[in-house]
């Protein structure tokens, strides 16, 4: 039988009620996309007579003036010495972690870190160890395994929980012990800081965080990512990072869309709007309801309903009421930690948010009873 192993694994997924399918676009109220500021929905105007491609890798024909100017803008906006654009957050994480940590070095990473970070670490010659989520004491206990240059990797806002790393304590600790802190800001860009610069910038920690990965496919509603670092590491990535060297560069129209998104963000309005939407949603739930929530001040709000079957039923119920809310099932999250993941946006009306909250309260009450 062809593909016997693959069919067996798919059958296991079906039996665990965890089989994934691609759903067609539905006419539902969006509470599931990462387009927090609504910039992807809004789109952008591209001025010019002709849309051109990039023509190849940045090291071949794909380097051009607009992308270099944009990288200089990024380093200024995010307060870093240098910035290097990648084609996606996945590319940036896989590239950075497969290239920068060297043999004899050690990586310690939060157990809930992005899958792309883990994939990058699989390609490195450095050793890597996880520590318990947001647990500085567990990190300290693991440091006895440290060798060479030591990297500590966290997300400023976690994609599946919506909570934040203890960045102030972590940055001070890493600075004191000369550890290299790497912060993935994927779900913080556009939401934290006066102009959406990210949580590191908002907490005034840019001097204590040598590496940041910012992605453009979420709050910015565009495509691509950048590694923020000093010039030495930028030069190193250009010379040794395979996911940068062997990838066709983002074309100019992508850079134009990014410039448009950053210009919108620099008005300072979007961050205030999303903050108000988050506060409105959270205010709809009482103390008992909050026991079902993972504490979060971000646009990602998670309500726990244990079991794949249960959380799928809750999701279908909410979708039946017009809300596009998706379940997050095990093994994506730990068994017993299944949840519906709600993404709030600037374009969600106050009435839509209140109605969604009321529908969730009914599901919580049903579960509690």
C-alpha positions as a Markdown table, in Angstrom:
| # | Residue | x | y | z |
|---|---|---|---|---|
| 1 | Unk | 0.0 | 0.0 | 0.0 |
| 2 | Unk | 1.3 | 3.4 | -1.0 |
| 3 | Unk | 1.9 | 6.0 | 1.8 |
| 4 | Unk | 1.0 | 3.5 | 4.5 |
| 5 | Unk | 2.8 | 5.4 | 7.3 |
| 6 | Unk | 1.2 | 8.7 | 6.2 |
| 7 | Unk | -2.3 | 7.2 | 6.1 |
| 8 | Unk | -1.8 | 5.7 | 9.6 |
| 9 | Unk | -0.8 | 9.1 | 11.0 |
| 10 | Unk | -3.8 | 10.7 | 9.4 |
| 11 | Unk | -6.1 | 8.1 | 10.8 |
| 12 | Unk | -4.6 | 8.8 | 14.3 |
| 13 | Unk | -5.4 | 12.4 | 13.8 |
| 14 | Unk | -9.0 | 11.6 | 12.9 |
| 15 | Unk | -9.5 | 9.3 | 15.8 |
| 16 | Unk | -8.1 | 12.0 | 18.2 |
| 17 | Unk | -10.7 | 14.5 | 16.7 |
| 18 | Unk | -7.7 | 16.7 | 15.6 |
| 19 | Unk | -7.9 | 16.3 | 11.8 |
| 20 | Unk | -7.3 | 19.7 | 10.1 |
| 21 | Unk | -9.1 | 20.8 | 6.9 |
| 22 | Unk | -8.9 | 24.0 | 4.8 |
| 23 | Unk | -12.2 | 25.9 | 5.1 |
| 24 | Unk | -13.6 | 28.1 | 2.4 |
| 25 | Unk | -14.0 | 31.8 | 3.0 |
| 26 | Unk | -17.2 | 32.4 | 5.0 |
| 27 | Unk | -19.4 | 35.4 | 5.4 |
| 28 | Unk | -18.8 | 35.6 | 9.2 |
| 29 | Unk | -17.6 | 38.4 | 11.5 |
| 30 | Unk | -13.8 | 38.0 | 11.7 |
| 31 | Unk | -12.6 | 37.2 | 15.1 |
| 32 | Unk | -9.9 | 34.7 | 14.0 |
| 33 | Unk | -7.4 | 36.5 | 11.6 |
| 34 | Unk | -4.2 | 38.1 | 12.7 |
| 35 | Unk | -5.1 | 41.4 | 10.9 |
| 36 | Unk | -5.4 | 43.2 | 14.3 |
| 37 | Unk | -5.3 | 46.7 | 12.9 |
| 38 | Unk | -7.4 | 45.9 | 9.8 |
| 39 | Unk | -4.6 | 47.0 | 7.4 |
| 40 | Unk | -4.8 | 43.8 | 5.3 |
| 41 | Unk | -8.5 | 44.4 | 4.9 |
| 42 | Unk | -7.9 | 48.0 | 4.0 |
| 43 | Unk | -5.2 | 47.4 | 1.4 |
| 44 | Unk | -2.9 | 50.0 | -0.1 |
| 45 | Unk | -2.6 | 52.1 | -3.2 |
| 46 | Unk | 0.5 | 51.4 | -5.3 |
| 47 | Unk | 1.6 | 54.5 | -7.3 |
| 48 | Unk | 3.4 | 53.6 | -10.4 |
| 49 | Unk | 2.8 | 52.5 | -14.0 |
| 50 | Unk | 4.3 | 49.0 | -13.7 |
| 51 | Unk | 4.6 | 46.4 | -11.0 |
| 52 | Unk | 8.0 | 44.7 | -11.1 |
| 53 | Unk | 9.4 | 41.5 | -9.5 |
| 54 | Unk | 12.7 | 41.5 | -7.6 |
| 55 | Unk | 14.6 | 39.2 | -10.1 |
| 56 | Unk | 16.4 | 36.9 | -7.6 |
| 57 | Unk | 18.1 | 36.7 | -4.3 |
| 58 | Unk | 19.4 | 39.8 | -2.6 |
| 59 | Unk | 22.9 | 38.6 | -3.3 |
| 60 | Unk | 22.2 | 38.3 | -7.1 |
| 61 | Unk | 19.8 | 40.6 | -8.9 |
| 62 | Unk | 17.2 | 41.1 | -6.1 |
| 63 | Unk | 18.8 | 43.9 | -4.1 |
| 64 | Unk | 17.3 | 47.4 | -4.9 |
| 65 | Unk | 17.2 | 50.9 | -3.4 |
| 66 | Unk | 13.7 | 50.7 | -1.9 |
| 67 | Unk | 14.5 | 47.7 | 0.2 |
| 68 | Unk | 17.7 | 49.2 | 1.5 |
| 69 | Unk | 16.0 | 52.5 | 2.4 |
| 70 | Unk | 13.2 | 50.5 | 4.1 |
| 71 | Unk | 15.7 | 48.6 | 6.2 |
| 72 | Unk | 17.3 | 51.9 | 7.4 |
| 73 | Unk | 13.8 | 53.1 | 8.3 |
| 74 | Unk | 13.1 | 49.9 | 10.3 |
| 75 | Unk | 16.3 | 50.3 | 12.3 |
| 76 | Unk | 15.4 | 53.9 | 13.1 |
| 77 | Unk | 11.7 | 53.2 | 13.9 |
| 78 | Unk | 12.5 | 50.2 | 16.1 |
| 79 | Unk | 15.7 | 51.7 | 17.6 |
| 80 | Unk | 18.2 | 49.1 | 16.5 |
| 81 | Unk | 21.6 | 49.4 | 14.9 |
| 82 | Unk | 20.6 | 47.4 | 11.8 |
| 83 | Unk | 17.7 | 45.5 | 10.2 |
| 84 | Unk | 17.5 | 42.7 | 7.6 |
| 85 | Unk | 14.3 | 42.0 | 5.7 |
| 86 | Unk | 13.2 | 38.4 | 5.3 |
| 87 | Unk | 10.3 | 37.0 | 3.2 |
| 88 | Unk | 8.3 | 35.8 | 6.3 |
| 89 | Unk | 8.5 | 35.3 | 10.0 |
| 90 | Unk | 9.0 | 31.6 | 9.5 |
| 91 | Unk | 12.0 | 32.3 | 7.2 |
| 92 | Unk | 13.5 | 34.8 | 9.6 |
| 93 | Unk | 13.3 | 32.5 | 12.6 |
| 94 | Unk | 14.5 | 29.4 | 10.8 |
| 95 | Unk | 17.3 | 31.4 | 9.3 |
| 96 | Unk | 18.4 | 33.2 | 12.4 |
| 97 | Unk | 18.5 | 30.1 | 14.7 |
| 98 | Unk | 20.1 | 27.8 | 12.1 |
| 99 | Unk | 22.9 | 30.3 | 11.4 |
| 100 | Unk | 23.7 | 32.5 | 14.4 |
| 101 | Unk | 24.2 | 30.1 | 17.3 |
| 102 | Unk | 27.3 | 28.1 | 16.7 |
| 103 | Unk | 28.6 | 24.7 | 17.7 |
| 104 | Unk | 29.5 | 24.9 | 21.4 |
| 105 | Unk | 26.8 | 27.5 | 22.1 |
| 106 | Unk | 23.6 | 26.9 | 24.0 |
| 107 | Unk | 20.0 | 28.0 | 23.4 |
| 108 | Unk | 17.3 | 28.1 | 26.2 |
| 109 | Unk | 13.8 | 28.7 | 24.9 |
| 110 | Unk | 10.3 | 29.0 | 26.4 |
| 111 | Unk | 8.4 | 25.8 | 25.9 |
| 112 | Unk | 5.6 | 27.7 | 24.1 |
| 113 | Unk | 7.9 | 29.4 | 21.6 |
| 114 | Unk | 6.9 | 29.5 | 17.9 |
| 115 | Unk | 7.3 | 26.3 | 15.8 |
| 116 | Unk | 9.5 | 28.2 | 13.4 |
| 117 | Unk | 12.1 | 28.8 | 16.2 |
| 118 | Unk | 12.1 | 25.1 | 17.0 |
| 119 | Unk | 12.5 | 24.2 | 13.3 |
| 120 | Unk | 15.5 | 26.6 | 13.1 |
| 121 | Unk | 17.1 | 25.0 | 16.2 |
| 122 | Unk | 16.8 | 21.6 | 14.6 |
| 123 | Unk | 19.2 | 22.9 | 11.9 |
| 124 | Unk | 21.8 | 24.4 | 14.3 |
| 125 | Unk | 24.9 | 22.7 | 15.8 |
| 126 | Unk | 24.2 | 24.5 | 19.2 |
| 127 | Unk | 22.5 | 22.6 | 22.0 |
| 128 | Unk | 19.0 | 23.7 | 23.0 |
| 129 | Unk | 16.9 | 23.2 | 26.1 |
| 130 | Unk | 13.4 | 24.3 | 26.9 |
| 131 | Unk | 12.2 | 26.0 | 30.2 |
| 132 | Unk | 8.7 | 26.2 | 31.6 |
| 133 | Unk | 6.5 | 28.9 | 30.2 |
| 134 | Unk | 7.4 | 32.3 | 31.7 |
| 135 | Unk | 9.2 | 30.7 | 34.5 |
| 136 | Unk | 12.4 | 32.5 | 35.3 |
| 137 | Unk | 13.3 | 30.2 | 38.1 |
| 138 | Unk | 13.2 | 27.2 | 35.8 |
| 139 | Unk | 15.4 | 29.0 | 33.4 |
| 140 | Unk | 17.9 | 29.7 | 36.1 |
| 141 | Unk | 17.9 | 26.0 | 37.1 |
| 142 | Unk | 18.7 | 25.0 | 33.5 |
| 143 | Unk | 21.6 | 27.3 | 33.1 |
| 144 | Unk | 24.0 | 24.7 | 34.7 |
| 145 | Unk | 23.9 | 23.1 | 31.2 |
| 146 | Unk | 25.1 | 26.3 | 29.5 |
| 147 | Unk | 28.2 | 26.3 | 27.3 |
| 148 | Unk | 29.7 | 29.0 | 25.0 |
| 149 | Unk | 27.5 | 31.9 | 24.0 |
| 150 | Unk | 24.1 | 31.5 | 25.6 |
| 151 | Unk | 20.9 | 32.6 | 23.9 |
| 152 | Unk | 17.5 | 33.0 | 25.7 |
| 153 | Unk | 14.5 | 32.9 | 23.4 |
| 154 | Unk | 11.0 | 34.2 | 24.2 |
| 155 | Unk | 8.0 | 35.8 | 22.5 |
| 156 | Unk | 6.8 | 39.2 | 23.7 |
| 157 | Unk | 3.2 | 38.1 | 23.1 |
| 158 | Unk | 2.6 | 34.4 | 22.8 |
| 159 | Unk | 0.6 | 33.3 | 19.8 |
| 160 | Unk | -1.6 | 30.6 | 21.3 |
| 161 | Unk | -2.1 | 32.1 | 24.8 |
| 162 | Unk | -2.0 | 35.9 | 24.2 |
| 163 | Unk | 0.0 | 36.4 | 27.4 |
| 164 | Unk | 3.4 | 38.2 | 27.6 |
| 165 | Unk | 6.9 | 37.2 | 28.7 |
| 166 | Unk | 8.2 | 38.9 | 31.9 |
| 167 | Unk | 10.5 | 41.0 | 29.7 |
| 168 | Unk | 11.7 | 43.5 | 32.3 |
| 169 | Unk | 12.9 | 40.8 | 34.7 |
| 170 | Unk | 14.2 | 38.6 | 31.9 |
| 171 | Unk | 16.1 | 41.5 | 30.2 |
| 172 | Unk | 17.7 | 42.5 | 33.5 |
| 173 | Unk | 18.6 | 38.9 | 34.3 |
| 174 | Unk | 20.2 | 38.3 | 30.9 |
| 175 | Unk | 22.1 | 41.6 | 31.0 |
| 176 | Unk | 23.5 | 40.7 | 34.4 |
| 177 | Unk | 24.7 | 37.3 | 33.3 |
| 178 | Unk | 25.8 | 38.3 | 29.8 |
| 179 | Unk | 23.1 | 36.1 | 28.2 |
| 180 | Unk | 21.9 | 37.0 | 24.7 |
| 181 | Unk | 18.1 | 37.7 | 24.8 |
| 182 | Unk | 16.1 | 37.0 | 21.6 |
| 183 | Unk | 12.6 | 38.3 | 21.5 |
| 184 | Unk | 10.0 | 37.3 | 18.8 |
| 185 | Unk | 7.7 | 40.3 | 18.5 |
| 186 | Unk | 5.3 | 38.8 | 15.9 |
| 187 | Unk | 2.1 | 39.4 | 17.9 |
| 188 | Unk | 3.2 | 42.7 | 19.5 |
| 189 | Unk | 4.0 | 44.9 | 16.5 |
| 190 | Unk | 1.2 | 47.4 | 16.0 |
| 191 | Unk | -0.3 | 46.8 | 19.4 |
| 192 | Unk | 2.2 | 48.0 | 21.9 |
| 193 | Unk | 4.1 | 51.2 | 22.0 |
| 194 | Unk | 2.9 | 54.7 | 21.2 |
| 195 | Unk | 3.1 | 53.9 | 17.5 |
| 196 | Unk | 3.0 | 50.1 | 17.6 |
| 197 | Unk | 6.8 | 49.7 | 17.8 |
| 198 | Unk | 6.4 | 46.5 | 19.9 |
| 199 | Unk | 6.5 | 45.5 | 23.6 |
| 200 | Unk | 10.4 | 45.7 | 23.9 |
| 201 | Unk | 10.3 | 49.3 | 22.8 |
| 202 | Unk | 7.2 | 50.1 | 24.9 |
| 203 | Unk | 9.1 | 48.8 | 28.0 |
| 204 | Unk | 12.2 | 50.8 | 27.1 |
| 205 | Unk | 14.3 | 47.6 | 26.8 |
| 206 | Unk | 15.8 | 48.1 | 23.4 |
| 207 | Unk | 19.3 | 48.5 | 24.8 |
| 208 | Unk | 19.0 | 45.2 | 26.8 |
| 209 | Unk | 17.6 | 43.1 | 23.9 |
| 210 | Unk | 20.3 | 42.4 | 21.3 |
| 211 | Unk | 18.0 | 40.5 | 18.9 |
| 212 | Unk | 14.4 | 41.0 | 17.9 |
| 213 | Unk | 12.4 | 39.4 | 15.2 |
| 214 | Unk | 9.5 | 41.5 | 13.9 |
| 215 | Unk | 7.0 | 40.1 | 11.4 |
| 216 | Unk | 4.7 | 42.0 | 9.0 |
| 217 | Unk | 2.0 | 39.5 | 8.3 |
| 218 | Unk | -0.1 | 40.2 | 11.5 |
| 219 | Unk | -0.6 | 43.7 | 12.9 |
| 220 | Unk | 0.9 | 45.3 | 9.7 |
| 221 | Unk | -1.4 | 43.3 | 7.4 |
| 222 | Unk | 1.4 | 42.8 | 4.9 |
| 223 | Unk | 4.1 | 40.2 | 4.2 |
| 224 | Unk | 7.6 | 39.5 | 5.4 |
| 225 | Unk | 9.7 | 40.0 | 8.5 |
| 226 | Unk | 13.0 | 41.5 | 9.7 |
| 227 | Unk | 15.7 | 40.7 | 12.2 |
| 228 | Unk | 16.7 | 43.6 | 14.3 |
| 229 | Unk | 20.3 | 43.4 | 15.5 |
| 230 | Unk | 23.7 | 45.1 | 15.4 |
| 231 | Unk | 25.6 | 45.4 | 12.1 |
| 232 | Unk | 27.9 | 42.4 | 12.8 |
| 233 | Unk | 25.0 | 40.0 | 13.0 |
| 234 | Unk | 23.3 | 41.5 | 9.9 |
| 235 | Unk | 26.5 | 41.0 | 8.0 |
| 236 | Unk | 26.8 | 37.5 | 9.3 |
| 237 | Unk | 23.2 | 36.6 | 8.2 |
| 238 | Unk | 23.9 | 38.0 | 4.7 |
| 239 | Unk | 26.9 | 35.7 | 4.5 |
| 240 | Unk | 25.7 | 32.5 | 6.3 |
| 241 | Unk | 21.9 | 32.5 | 6.6 |
| 242 | Unk | 20.6 | 30.0 | 4.0 |
| 243 | Unk | 17.0 | 31.1 | 4.2 |
| 244 | Unk | 18.1 | 34.6 | 3.2 |
| 245 | Unk | 20.8 | 33.7 | 0.7 |
| 246 | Unk | 18.8 | 31.2 | -1.3 |
| 247 | Unk | 15.4 | 33.0 | -1.4 |
| 248 | Unk | 14.2 | 35.4 | -4.1 |
| 249 | Unk | 13.8 | 38.8 | -2.5 |
| 250 | Unk | 10.5 | 40.4 | -1.7 |
| 251 | Unk | 9.4 | 42.4 | -4.8 |
| 252 | Unk | 9.1 | 46.3 | -4.6 |
| 253 | Unk | 5.3 | 46.3 | -4.3 |
| 254 | Unk | 5.7 | 44.3 | -1.1 |
| 255 | Unk | 8.0 | 47.0 | 0.3 |
| 256 | Unk | 5.5 | 49.7 | -0.8 |
| 257 | Unk | 2.7 | 47.9 | 1.1 |
| 258 | Unk | 4.9 | 47.7 | 4.2 |
| 259 | Unk | 5.7 | 51.4 | 3.9 |
| 260 | Unk | 2.0 | 52.1 | 3.7 |
| 261 | Unk | 1.3 | 50.1 | 6.8 |
| 262 | Unk | 4.0 | 51.7 | 8.8 |
| 263 | Unk | 2.8 | 55.2 | 7.7 |
| 264 | Unk | -0.7 | 54.2 | 9.0 |
| 265 | Unk | 0.8 | 53.0 | 12.2 |
| 266 | Unk | 2.8 | 56.2 | 12.7 |
| 267 | Unk | -0.4 | 58.2 | 13.0 |
| 268 | Unk | -0.8 | 56.7 | 16.5 |
| 269 | Unk | -4.5 | 56.1 | 16.1 |
| 270 | Unk | -4.6 | 52.3 | 15.5 |
| 271 | Unk | -2.9 | 51.3 | 18.8 |
| 272 | Unk | -5.4 | 53.4 | 20.8 |
| 273 | Unk | -8.4 | 51.9 | 19.0 |
| 274 | Unk | -7.3 | 48.3 | 19.6 |
| 275 | Unk | -6.5 | 49.0 | 23.2 |
| 276 | Unk | -10.1 | 50.2 | 23.7 |
| 277 | Unk | -11.5 | 47.1 | 21.9 |
| 278 | Unk | -9.5 | 44.8 | 24.2 |
| 279 | Unk | -10.7 | 46.6 | 27.3 |
| 280 | Unk | -14.3 | 46.5 | 26.1 |
| 281 | Unk | -14.2 | 42.7 | 25.5 |
| 282 | Unk | -12.5 | 41.9 | 28.9 |
| 283 | Unk | -15.0 | 44.1 | 30.8 |
| 284 | Unk | -17.9 | 41.9 | 29.6 |
| 285 | Unk | -16.7 | 39.0 | 31.8 |
| 286 | Unk | -17.0 | 38.6 | 35.6 |
| 287 | Unk | -14.6 | 37.0 | 38.0 |
| 288 | Unk | -16.1 | 33.5 | 37.6 |
| 289 | Unk | -15.9 | 33.7 | 33.8 |
| 290 | Unk | -12.3 | 34.8 | 33.9 |
| 291 | Unk | -11.4 | 31.4 | 35.4 |
| 292 | Unk | -11.9 | 30.1 | 31.8 |
| 293 | Unk | -9.6 | 32.7 | 30.3 |
| 294 | Unk | -5.8 | 32.8 | 29.9 |
| 295 | Unk | -4.8 | 36.2 | 31.3 |
| 296 | Unk | -3.9 | 38.5 | 28.4 |
| 297 | Unk | -3.7 | 42.2 | 27.7 |
| 298 | Unk | -3.2 | 41.6 | 24.0 |
| 299 | Unk | -5.6 | 41.3 | 21.0 |
| 300 | Unk | -5.4 | 37.5 | 21.5 |
| 301 | Unk | -8.0 | 36.3 | 24.1 |
| 302 | Unk | -8.3 | 32.5 | 24.8 |
| 303 | Unk | -11.2 | 30.8 | 26.5 |
| 304 | Unk | -10.5 | 27.2 | 27.7 |
| 305 | Unk | -12.9 | 24.3 | 26.9 |
| 306 | Unk | -11.1 | 21.1 | 27.6 |
| 307 | Unk | -11.2 | 18.3 | 25.0 |
| 308 | Unk | -11.1 | 18.5 | 21.2 |
| 309 | Unk | -14.7 | 17.5 | 20.8 |
| 310 | Unk | -15.9 | 20.1 | 23.3 |
| 311 | Unk | -13.9 | 23.0 | 21.8 |
| 312 | Unk | -15.0 | 22.1 | 18.3 |
| 313 | Unk | -18.6 | 22.1 | 19.4 |
| 314 | Unk | -18.2 | 25.5 | 21.0 |
| 315 | Unk | -16.5 | 26.9 | 17.9 |
| 316 | Unk | -19.3 | 25.5 | 15.6 |
| 317 | Unk | -21.9 | 27.0 | 17.9 |
| 318 | Unk | -20.3 | 30.5 | 17.7 |
| 319 | Unk | -19.8 | 30.2 | 14.0 |
| 320 | Unk | -23.5 | 29.3 | 13.7 |
| 321 | Unk | -24.2 | 32.7 | 15.3 |
| 322 | Unk | -22.1 | 34.5 | 12.8 |
| 323 | Unk | -18.8 | 34.7 | 14.6 |
| 324 | Unk | -15.7 | 33.4 | 12.9 |
| 325 | Unk | -14.0 | 31.9 | 15.9 |
| 326 | Unk | -11.7 | 28.8 | 15.5 |
| 327 | Unk | -10.8 | 26.1 | 17.9 |
| 328 | Unk | -7.2 | 25.4 | 18.9 |
| 329 | Unk | -7.0 | 21.7 | 19.6 |
| 330 | Unk | -4.4 | 19.3 | 21.0 |
| 331 | Unk | -1.7 | 18.4 | 19.9 |
| 332 | Unk | -1.2 | 22.1 | 18.9 |
| 333 | Unk | -1.8 | 22.9 | 22.6 |
| 334 | Unk | -1.5 | 20.5 | 25.6 |
| 335 | Unk | -4.3 | 18.1 | 26.1 |
| 336 | Unk | -6.8 | 19.6 | 28.5 |
| 337 | Unk | -5.8 | 23.1 | 27.4 |
| 338 | Unk | -7.9 | 23.2 | 24.3 |
| 339 | Unk | -9.4 | 26.6 | 23.7 |
| 340 | Unk | -11.1 | 29.0 | 21.3 |
| 341 | Unk | -8.7 | 31.7 | 20.2 |
| 342 | Unk | -10.3 | 35.1 | 19.7 |
| 343 | Unk | -8.5 | 37.8 | 17.8 |
| 344 | Unk | -9.8 | 41.3 | 18.3 |
| 345 | Unk | -9.5 | 43.9 | 15.5 |
| 346 | Unk | -9.9 | 47.6 | 15.1 |
| 347 | Unk | -12.6 | 46.9 | 12.5 |
| 348 | Unk | -14.8 | 44.8 | 14.9 |
| 349 | Unk | -17.6 | 47.1 | 16.0 |
| 350 | Unk | -18.3 | 47.5 | 19.7 |
| 351 | Unk | -21.7 | 45.9 | 19.2 |
| 352 | Unk | -20.1 | 42.8 | 17.5 |
| 353 | Unk | -17.6 | 42.5 | 20.4 |
| 354 | Unk | -20.4 | 42.7 | 23.0 |
| 355 | Unk | -22.5 | 40.2 | 21.2 |
| 356 | Unk | -19.6 | 37.7 | 20.9 |
| 357 | Unk | -18.9 | 38.1 | 24.6 |
| 358 | Unk | -22.5 | 37.4 | 25.4 |
| 359 | Unk | -22.4 | 34.2 | 23.3 |
| 360 | Unk | -19.2 | 33.1 | 25.0 |
| 361 | Unk | -20.7 | 33.6 | 28.4 |
| 362 | Unk | -23.6 | 31.3 | 27.5 |
| 363 | Unk | -21.1 | 28.6 | 26.4 |
| 364 | Unk | -19.2 | 29.1 | 29.7 |
| 365 | Unk | -22.4 | 28.8 | 31.7 |
| 366 | Unk | -23.4 | 25.6 | 29.9 |
| 367 | Unk | -19.9 | 24.1 | 30.6 |
| 368 | Unk | -20.0 | 25.2 | 34.2 |
| 369 | Unk | -23.4 | 23.6 | 34.7 |
